[in-house]
């Protein structure tokens, strides 16, 4: 090896460290938070049904769980990706594998930081990506979300990747079909993390259509369908219907019932649902529970009840839709009760998120070009809340977008030399 070659290796190591260090910090902080907030050896917070699904799968009983209120076994009313992650960990390490689950979630959460840096690089270049790595590693709300918000630990990074892919597929550049294919595959995977993402995908496909034409939009749609096809086929085998999910009817009923709002949003939507069942006409309750073995039919019956209630009180339904949207975008974390520290962390993170998004859009032309993609996320998440229900944790993926936007804004500020980063 020549003398001239040695500095090259040293320079390469120094060049890698700024990228690796924030990811290591992100992992360490998430591990620490996970061990602090997981209250028992039964697993992390929020595993009550995802953990059961995973355990049933590992035990050879299939990806299913016994629904509360005597509604029967459910096979298709939750997205499969997160319980598959839990099942994989428990299959290898046993149940409950609390320590390994925390480490696994922390690794995924650290990966989400890297996804945010990828989007920031698109919007503001290398400097923005480095800033995004550090902000994402230290972002307090994401640290908590990555260790206790069930499917959001996988859903949030997939949303960020889907946003990046949709924006990239919209670029007027060569390889349009390949980029559209990549975008569609990510749309499908994100939907398997949380089924309501299916509402976002038409808007993202329209962004591709608007910039690249019908062919690219069709390629993206076909790729998404390809990803979802095995899940839909599995549901047909399990419940006898070609369906993506089977929980829209019950969610519509809970979210649009006046009784729910005696508890929600100050308390959990689950408390509102319990009150609904307590007051349900016994004959109707018996009918619903009588459909326990017919998952699709039961959900359809819930939908009929919900639609009838909406038609009977359209003004009240509109007011409740407004309350659901306000609960989603509230600066005050809900549902309660919760600690003052958590309220402060969320309020500060949320306000910083909005300011970062506005600042980034104001100074970065690339962000303004990608504004339709950003608005697609905000609009679709709000629409889901308006129809069903919302609470701040459903905005967890948007925190990553906000971090990337803030990093893009920082990248436009003068450096030590006085110049602005490209």
C-alpha positions, 0 to 999 in steps of 0.5 A: 500500500502506498503512502498516498493510499492511507489518508484515503482510508482515513478520510473514508472512515471520517466521512462515514461517521457523521452518517452512522453516529446519529443512527446509533444515537437513535437506536440507543435512545429508542432502546432506553425509552422502550425499557422505560415505558414497557410496564410488564413482561407481557410485551410492549404497550398496545400489544393487546391484539397484535400480540395475540395475532402473532402468538396465534400465528406462531402457534399454528392457529393462523393470523387471527384474534378473538374480538372483544364484546363477543364479536368472534374471531377476526382474520382480516380486520387488521393489517398483517405487517406489524403482527408478522414482525412480532411473530417473527421475533417470537418465533425465533426468541420465544414468547414474550421476548420482551427485550428482543421486541424492544430492540427490534422496534428500536432498529426499525425506528432507527431505520425510520430516521434514515428514511427521513434523511432520504427525503430530506436529501431530495429536498435539500441535499447532503446537508439537509440529510445530515441535519435530518438524521440528528433531528430524527434521532433526537425527535422526542415524539418519534422516540416515544412512538417507535417504542409504544405505538404498535403498527406505527413503528413500521407504518411511519417509515413506510409512509415516508418512503412512499412519499419519497417514491411518489415524489421521485416518480413524479419527476420529469426524468428518464426511468419513469416506469421504474420509478412508478413501479417502485412507488406502487410497490411501496404504496402496497407495503404501506397499506399492509402496515395500516389498511387506511393507507389505501385512502392515500394511494389514489391521491399519490397515484394522481400525483404521478399521473399529473406529472408523468402521465397515465402510463406511469400511474397505471404502472404504480397502480398495478405494482400496488395491486401485485403487493396486495393480491396475496393478502386479499387472496388469503382473506378470501380463503379465511373469510370467503370474500375478496376483501382488503379488510373487514373493520370499516363498518364497525369503525363507521358505527363507533365513530358516528354514534352520538353516545361515543362522544360522551367519552371521546376524544377526552377519553379513548375511543374504546371507552366510547365503544364500550358505552355503545355496547352497554346501551345497545338494544339487547335484540340488536346486540344478540343479532350482531353477536350471532354473526360472530362466525361471519366476519364480513356479514357482521361488518356489513350489519354494523355499516347499515346501522351506522349509515342509518344513524348518519341519515337520521341526524345529518347535522349532528353527524357533520358536527361530529366529523368536525370534532374527529378532525379536530381531535386528529390535528389537536395540539393537545394530545388525546385521549387522556388522561396522560402525564404533563410531560407527554402533553408538553412533548407532544405539543412542542413536537406538533408545533415544531412540525407545522412550523418546519413544514411551512419554513421548508416549503417557503425556502425550498423550490423542490419542496414546493414542487412536491407539495401535492404529495405532502398535501395528499398525506394531510388530506387523506389522513384528515378524510379518514378521521372525518369518516371514522375517527382521529387522534394525534398518534395517527399523525405519527408518519407526518412527523417524519415529513416535518423533520425532513422539511425542517432539515431542508429549511436549515440547509438553505441557511448560510453556513459558517462560510456565509454561503447557502448550501445547494 
